[in-house]
Amino acid sequence: MLPVQFEIELTTKCNARCPGCSRTVDGETHPNLRITEINFDEFENIFPPIFVRQRHFGFSGVFGDPCMAKDLLPICEYLLQHGAERVYVDTNGGMQTQAFWSSLSNISAFYDKKLTVNFNVDGYESTNHIYRVNVNWNKLVDNMRAYSSGSGRAVWQYIEFDHNSADVEDAKQLSKQLGFYFQLRKSTRNITPWISTVKTKNKTSTHKITTTKQHSQAKEQIKIIDQIKNLQTVRFDDVNCRLIHQRHAYISHDQKLWPCCWYGDMYSNNVLETEGYNKLRELEQIYGVDWNCLKNNSIDKIVEHNYYKQVLQQSWDPSHNLHINKCIIHCGGHGTRRNTEYATATS
C-alpha cells in the first residue's frame, strides 16, 4: 500500500553545526558529506500532480536544513496547489532573507494555513547558539518576525537542556508575541552529553550540553535502548514500522526511499560506519545500488520491492543476517518509544 505521508530531505546544506546532528563531526562539517539538493524538476518527477492530493509532506533534514534549498518556496506552493493535505517545514530559522520568510508565511496563509513552519530554537539570546551553533540570534528573530507578519502558521520547538532551562519562559513570551505555538521537546538529545564548539572571530569556546531533570520519559527510553542492545536471541513482534504500519516514508537527499530518517542517517553516515551502515551496504550487494532510488524507480515500485514487502519485517529477528537494531530501539513497544519527544503545544 502506498505511503500517505512523506518526510523529505531536500538538501544537505545547512548554516548550523549542531553537536547532536549527523552533519557535525568534531565541531566541523561531516568530512565525507556530499553537498547536494533536490531541485523542483526532480521533485515533480518523484511526485507528479496526481500523486500529491490528500497526502502529507514534511521537509526536515538529517544532514541539511530545507530552507537552504533554492526551490523550497516553489515546491511548497506546488504541493498546496495540487491538493496536499499538510506541509511541514523544520528549520533553525537562521538563514535566508526576511523577504523569503514573508513569502513562506504568505503561502501558508493563502492556503488556509495548511503549511506549518517549525522553528527549532533551543534557547534565547544568550543560549540558543550553544546547541544551534552558528545561528545568529538577531538574524533569527528578524526572520521569525518577518514570518509572523505574513500570518502563516508556525510552531516554536524548544529542546530544553540544563543550559537553557532558565530561558523557557522568555521564549514562551516571545513566541506568544509572534503568534506562534510553543512546544517543548523531550528528546533523547537531552540525555547525551554533547560538547558544543562555538567559534567566533576572537575565540573558540566549548560548552557541555546535558540533560534537565524534567525529562524522565527520555531517560526511560535510554534505559530501554541499553537493555535492547544486549538482547541477541529474542524475536520482537511489537515493532510499529513507519513504512509498513504507518504508511510513512523518508526520502533522503540522494533521492533514495527509506522506511524512516534513521535509515537515511545510517546509509550516509560513513564516518562512524555503524552496524546499520554496513547492513545497508549488504542490501546493495544483494539488490544493486539503485534498488530504492527514485531517479529511476517510481514510489509504488520501490514500496512493492521484496525488501519492503517481506525482508524488512523478517529482519526484526536479531538472528536475521540483515537485522538492524534501530528498528527495535525506535519503533518497538508498538511505536511508543518514538512518542516521547514532545510536550503539548501551547499558543
Backbone torsions as a table, in degrees:
resi	resn	phi	psi	omega
1	MET	NA	135.8	-174.9
2	LEU	-69.1	145.8	176.6
3	PRO	-62.7	151.6	176.1
4	VAL	-110.3	-9.1	-180.0
5	GLN	-138.6	137.5	-177.8
6	PHE	-128.0	135.2	169.6
7	GLU	-107.5	126.7	-170.0
8	ILE	-128.1	131.0	173.4
9	GLU	-98.5	102.5	-175.5
10	LEU	-72.0	-27.5	-173.5
11	THR	-154.5	160.6	171.8
12	THR	-101.3	6.1	178.0
13	LYS	-78.8	142.1	175.9
14	CYS	-159.0	146.4	177.2
15	ASN	-86.8	-16.3	-172.8
16	ALA	-102.4	167.4	176.2
17	ARG	-135.1	60.9	-178.2
18	CYS	-64.2	132.1	-174.8
19	PRO	-65.5	-24.7	-179.7
20	GLY	-88.7	2.9	-175.7
21	CYS	-93.5	144.8	178.3
22	SER	-65.6	-16.5	179.0
23	ARG	-72.6	-22.1	-173.7
24	THR	-103.3	126.5	176.3
25	VAL	-128.9	115.7	-178.8
26	ASP	53.6	40.7	176.5
27	GLY	81.9	-3.6	-178.8
28	GLU	-119.8	171.6	177.9
29	THR	-66.7	138.1	175.7
30	HIS	-42.0	119.2	-171.3
31	PRO	-64.9	-23.6	-178.0
32	ASN	-105.8	10.9	-176.3
33	LEU	-73.0	129.8	176.4
34	ARG	-89.8	122.6	-179.5
35	ILE	-80.8	116.3	-174.8
36	THR	-154.8	172.8	174.6
37	GLU	-158.9	160.5	176.2
38	ILE	-94.0	118.6	-178.6
39	ASN	-87.4	177.0	-174.4
40	PHE	-60.5	-45.9	-178.0
41	ASP	-62.1	-41.5	178.4
42	GLU	-64.9	-40.5	179.5
43	PHE	-63.7	-44.5	179.7
44	GLU	-64.6	-32.7	177.3
45	ASN	-65.2	-38.0	177.8
46	ILE	-72.4	-42.4	-175.8
47	PHE	-121.7	82.2	175.5
48	PRO	-64.6	158.8	-174.6
49	PRO	-50.3	-40.4	-176.3
50	ILE	-64.9	-22.3	-177.3
51	PHE	-87.6	-17.0	-171.7
52	VAL	-77.4	-36.6	-169.2
53	ARG	-54.2	130.5	174.8
54	GLN	65.8	15.3	175.6
55	ARG	-102.7	158.8	179.3
56	HIS	-103.4	140.3	-178.9
57	PHE	-132.5	130.4	177.1
58	GLY	-123.7	134.5	177.7
59	PHE	-111.3	114.3	178.8
60	SER	-142.4	-160.9	-178.7
61	GLY	-162.5	140.2	168.1
62	VAL	-83.6	-38.7	-176.5
63	PHE	-118.9	-13.6	-175.0
64	GLY	-141.5	168.6	177.4
65	ASP	-105.6	126.2	-174.8
66	PRO	-59.7	-25.6	-179.0
67	CYS	-76.9	-0.4	170.9
68	MET	-90.1	-9.7	-179.8
69	ALA	-78.0	131.5	-173.4
70	LYS	-67.1	-23.6	-175.6
71	ASP	-107.6	17.8	-178.4
72	LEU	-58.4	-47.3	-176.8
73	LEU	-60.2	-52.4	179.2
74	PRO	-64.7	-30.7	177.6
75	ILE	-66.8	-44.6	178.6
76	CYS	-61.6	-44.2	-179.6
77	GLU	-65.2	-39.8	177.4
78	TYR	-58.0	-46.3	-178.9
79	LEU	-62.0	-45.4	-177.4
80	LEU	-71.7	-34.4	175.5
81	GLN	-60.6	-33.3	-175.1
82	HIS	-102.4	21.1	166.7
83	GLY	90.3	20.5	174.7
84	ALA	-59.4	139.5	-178.3
85	GLU	-71.8	-45.6	179.9
86	ARG	-147.8	148.1	173.7
87	VAL	-132.5	130.1	179.7
88	TYR	-122.1	139.6	177.5
89	VAL	-126.3	122.3	177.2
90	ASP	-103.9	131.4	-174.9
91	THR	-153.8	157.4	171.0
92	ASN	-85.2	-11.8	172.1
93	GLY	78.2	1.9	-171.7
94	GLY	-97.7	22.9	-178.6
95	MET	-132.7	179.7	177.4
96	GLN	68.3	-178.5	-178.6
97	THR	-100.2	164.6	176.1
98	GLN	-62.8	-31.4	177.5
99	ALA	-63.3	-37.9	177.2
100	PHE	-60.0	-47.8	-175.9
101	TRP	-69.2	-35.5	176.2
102	SER	-63.8	-41.3	179.1
103	SER	-64.6	-41.9	179.4
104	LEU	-64.0	-40.4	177.5
105	SER	-64.7	-40.5	179.1
106	ASN	-64.1	-36.4	175.7
107	ILE	-61.7	-45.4	178.5
108	SER	-58.5	-48.1	-178.0
109	ALA	-65.1	-41.6	-177.4
110	PHE	-62.8	-36.5	-178.2
111	TYR	-100.3	42.5	173.1
112	ASP	55.6	34.7	176.9
113	LYS	59.4	32.1	174.1
114	LYS	-75.2	-10.4	174.4
115	LEU	-105.2	130.3	177.8
116	THR	-122.2	132.9	172.2
117	VAL	-102.5	124.4	175.3
118	ASN	-97.9	106.4	177.2
119	PHE	-84.4	114.9	-179.8
120	ASN	-91.2	93.2	-174.9
121	VAL	-123.0	111.2	-169.8
122	ASP	-109.3	64.4	179.5
123	GLY	147.9	-161.3	178.9
124	TYR	-131.0	-157.6	-170.2
125	GLU	-55.1	-40.6	-175.3
126	SER	-98.3	0.4	-175.4
127	THR	-130.1	-22.4	-174.1
128	ASN	-57.9	-37.1	-176.3
129	HIS	-70.6	-12.6	-178.5
130	ILE	-68.0	-41.9	172.4
131	TYR	-94.0	-46.1	178.8
132	ARG	-84.6	68.6	-174.8
133	VAL	-59.6	135.1	178.5
134	ASN	81.7	-1.6	177.1
135	VAL	-84.2	118.9	-179.0
136	ASN	-79.5	123.3	-174.3
137	TRP	-62.3	-46.4	-176.9
138	ASN	-63.4	-41.2	177.6
139	LYS	-65.9	-41.2	179.0
140	LEU	-59.5	-48.2	-178.6
141	VAL	-64.8	-40.1	176.7
142	ASP	-60.3	-41.1	179.4
143	ASN	-66.3	-42.0	179.1
144	MET	-65.6	-37.4	177.6
145	ARG	-67.0	-38.0	177.6
146	ALA	-63.4	-41.0	177.2
147	TYR	-65.6	-43.0	-179.7
148	SER	-59.7	-35.1	-177.5
149	SER	-68.2	-17.9	-178.8
150	GLY	-93.7	0.8	175.2
151	SER	68.3	19.5	174.9
152	GLY	-78.2	167.3	-179.5
153	ARG	-87.8	135.2	-179.2
154	ALA	-145.0	152.3	175.5
155	VAL	-126.8	133.3	171.9
156	TRP	-94.0	112.5	178.4
157	GLN	-101.6	127.0	-168.7
158	TYR	-127.6	112.1	171.7
159	ILE	-82.4	120.7	-177.3
160	GLU	-91.1	121.8	175.2
161	PHE	-116.5	173.8	175.6
162	ASP	-57.6	-41.2	-172.5
163	HIS	-74.7	-17.0	-178.0
164	ASN	-120.4	8.7	-176.7
165	SER	-61.2	-36.1	-177.8
166	ALA	-72.5	-11.9	-176.8
167	ASP	-96.4	-0.3	-175.2
168	VAL	-59.0	-45.1	-176.5
169	GLU	-66.7	-39.5	176.6
170	ASP	-62.5	-40.4	178.8
171	ALA	-64.5	-40.8	178.4
172	LYS	-61.4	-40.2	-179.5
173	GLN	-66.1	-44.6	177.9
174	LEU	-64.8	-40.0	177.7
175	SER	-58.8	-41.9	179.3
176	LYS	-64.8	-41.9	178.1
177	GLN	-60.4	-36.9	-177.9
178	LEU	-78.8	-13.5	-176.2
179	GLY	79.8	22.5	179.2
180	PHE	-93.0	154.3	165.0
181	TYR	-77.2	152.9	-179.2
182	PHE	-122.1	133.8	-173.3
183	GLN	-140.5	122.1	174.7
184	LEU	-83.8	140.7	178.8
185	ARG	-103.4	133.6	174.2
186	LYS	-102.2	65.5	-173.4
187	SER	-85.6	150.9	172.8
188	THR	-66.7	-12.8	173.9
189	ARG	-64.8	-17.9	177.3
190	ASN	-72.0	-17.4	-177.7
191	ILE	-93.5	-42.1	-174.8
192	THR	-64.2	129.5	-179.0
193	PRO	-80.6	84.0	-179.9
194	TRP	-78.5	152.4	170.0
195	ILE	-113.4	118.8	-179.3
196	SER	-96.5	131.6	177.4
197	THR	-110.4	112.1	-178.1
198	VAL	-108.2	119.4	-176.8
199	LYS	-110.2	133.3	172.8
200	THR	-124.4	-178.9	-179.8
201	LYS	-64.1	-31.1	-172.6
202	ASN	-100.2	-24.1	-175.3
203	LYS	-160.0	166.0	173.3
204	THR	-120.3	126.3	-180.0
205	SER	-121.8	150.4	178.6
206	THR	-118.2	147.8	-180.0
207	HIS	-134.4	135.7	173.5
208	LYS	-88.6	126.1	-176.8
209	ILE	-108.9	117.0	-176.5
210	THR	-131.1	176.1	-173.4
211	THR	-74.8	163.4	165.4
212	THR	-99.8	158.6	-179.5
213	LYS	-73.5	-10.0	-174.4
214	GLN	-76.7	-17.3	-169.8
215	HIS	-98.7	66.3	-177.5
216	SER	-65.9	-33.1	-179.4
217	GLN	-65.2	-40.4	178.5
218	ALA	-66.2	-38.2	177.2
219	LYS	-62.7	-40.1	178.9
220	GLU	-64.3	-36.9	178.7
221	GLN	-63.6	-42.9	177.9
222	ILE	-60.5	-41.1	178.9
223	LYS	-60.6	-43.7	179.3
224	ILE	-63.8	-42.3	-179.9
225	ILE	-59.1	-44.8	179.4
226	ASP	-61.2	-38.1	178.9
227	GLN	-67.3	-42.5	-177.6
228	ILE	-63.8	-39.0	-177.7
229	LYS	-60.1	-22.3	-178.4
230	ASN	-93.6	-1.6	-179.5
231	LEU	-97.3	122.4	-178.2
232	GLN	-119.5	-10.6	-172.7
233	THR	-121.7	1.7	-177.3
234	VAL	-94.8	129.8	175.1
235	ARG	-86.3	131.1	-177.6
236	PHE	-100.2	124.7	179.0
237	ASP	-113.4	16.5	-176.5
238	ASP	-116.4	23.6	178.1
239	VAL	-79.5	129.3	174.4
240	ASN	-110.5	89.8	-171.3
241	CYS	-74.2	135.8	179.4
242	ARG	-59.7	-42.0	-178.0
243	LEU	-77.6	-51.9	-173.2
244	ILE	-72.1	-44.6	-174.0
245	HIS	-98.4	-36.0	-176.3
246	GLN	-95.7	-10.8	-178.3
247	ARG	59.2	39.3	173.1
248	HIS	-107.9	149.9	175.9
249	ALA	-140.1	152.9	178.3
250	TYR	-113.8	133.1	176.6
251	ILE	-117.2	118.3	-175.7
252	SER	-83.5	171.1	-176.3
253	HIS	-59.6	-23.5	178.6
254	ASP	-94.8	16.7	174.7
255	GLN	64.7	34.4	173.6
256	LYS	-100.7	138.5	-179.4
257	LEU	-95.6	121.2	-179.3
258	TRP	-121.6	165.1	177.9
259	PRO	-67.1	-26.2	-174.3
260	CYS	-166.1	171.6	-178.7
261	CYS	-67.6	-26.1	180.0
262	TRP	-64.0	-34.9	176.1
263	TYR	-67.2	-43.0	177.7
264	GLY	-60.1	-38.8	178.0
265	ASP	-64.3	-50.4	-178.4
266	MET	-60.6	-40.6	-175.6
267	TYR	-63.7	-40.4	-173.7
268	SER	-96.1	-10.4	-175.5
269	ASN	-86.0	77.2	-173.7
270	ASN	-92.2	19.4	170.3
271	VAL	-87.9	-49.9	-177.8
272	LEU	-77.9	-31.8	-175.8
273	GLU	47.3	63.5	-179.5
274	THR	-73.2	177.0	175.6
275	GLU	-54.5	-44.5	-179.4
276	GLY	-62.3	-41.1	178.2
277	TYR	-57.4	-46.0	-178.1
278	ASN	-68.7	-37.4	178.9
279	LYS	-66.2	-38.4	179.6
280	LEU	-70.4	-27.6	172.6
281	ARG	-70.6	-33.6	174.7
282	GLU	-63.2	-37.7	176.2
283	LEU	-56.5	-43.2	-179.1
284	GLU	-66.9	-32.1	176.1
285	GLN	-66.9	-31.1	-179.4
286	ILE	-82.1	-45.9	-169.7
287	TYR	-108.2	-10.4	-175.4
288	GLY	98.2	155.9	-172.3
289	VAL	-71.0	-20.3	-176.0
290	ASP	-108.0	17.7	-173.6
291	TRP	-60.3	-30.7	-179.0
292	ASN	-119.1	24.5	-177.3
293	CYS	-93.4	128.8	-176.8
294	LEU	-82.4	-1.9	175.6
295	LYS	-68.6	-30.5	-179.2
296	ASN	-135.2	16.1	174.6
297	ASN	-139.0	146.8	176.1
298	SER	-83.1	163.1	178.2
299	ILE	-59.8	-45.9	-176.8
300	ASP	-64.3	-34.1	177.9
301	LYS	-67.1	-41.2	-177.9
302	ILE	-68.6	-45.1	-177.2
303	VAL	-68.9	-18.1	175.6
304	GLU	-91.5	1.6	179.3
305	HIS	-62.5	149.5	-176.6
306	ASN	-57.1	-33.4	-179.9
307	TYR	-63.0	-44.4	-178.9
308	TYR	-80.4	-25.8	-179.9
309	LYS	-80.3	-31.4	-174.0
310	GLN	-135.3	-51.9	-167.0
311	VAL	-67.9	-40.0	-178.0
312	LEU	-56.0	-48.4	-179.4
313	GLN	-66.4	-37.2	177.3
314	GLN	-64.0	-31.3	-174.7
315	SER	-75.5	-4.4	175.9
316	TRP	-71.5	-12.7	171.8
317	ASP	-76.0	120.4	-177.8
318	PRO	-57.0	-20.2	179.7
319	SER	-83.9	-7.5	-179.5
320	HIS	-70.9	142.7	-175.2
321	ASN	-67.8	-17.0	178.6
322	LEU	-110.9	20.2	-179.4
323	HIS	-63.9	132.7	174.2
324	ILE	-125.9	117.5	-170.6
325	ASN	-72.4	-9.6	175.8
326	LYS	-61.2	-30.1	177.5
327	CYS	-60.7	-40.8	-179.9
328	ILE	-75.3	-42.1	-176.4
329	ILE	-62.9	-46.7	-172.7
330	HIS	-94.6	-31.4	-173.4
331	CYS	-118.0	6.4	174.3
332	GLY	-75.4	-178.2	-177.2
333	GLY	63.0	32.8	-178.1
334	HIS	57.7	33.1	176.8
335	GLY	87.3	-1.6	-175.4
336	THR	-68.0	-27.6	-175.7
337	ARG	-72.6	-16.6	176.2
338	ARG	-95.4	5.0	-177.3
339	ASN	-108.9	25.9	179.2
340	THR	-103.6	12.9	-171.0
341	GLU	-78.2	-43.6	-164.7
342	TYR	-120.5	141.3	166.0
343	ALA	-84.9	171.2	-177.4
344	THR	-67.9	136.0	178.2
345	ALA	-72.9	143.8	177.1
346	THR	-126.0	146.6	180.0
347	SER	-84.8	NA	NA
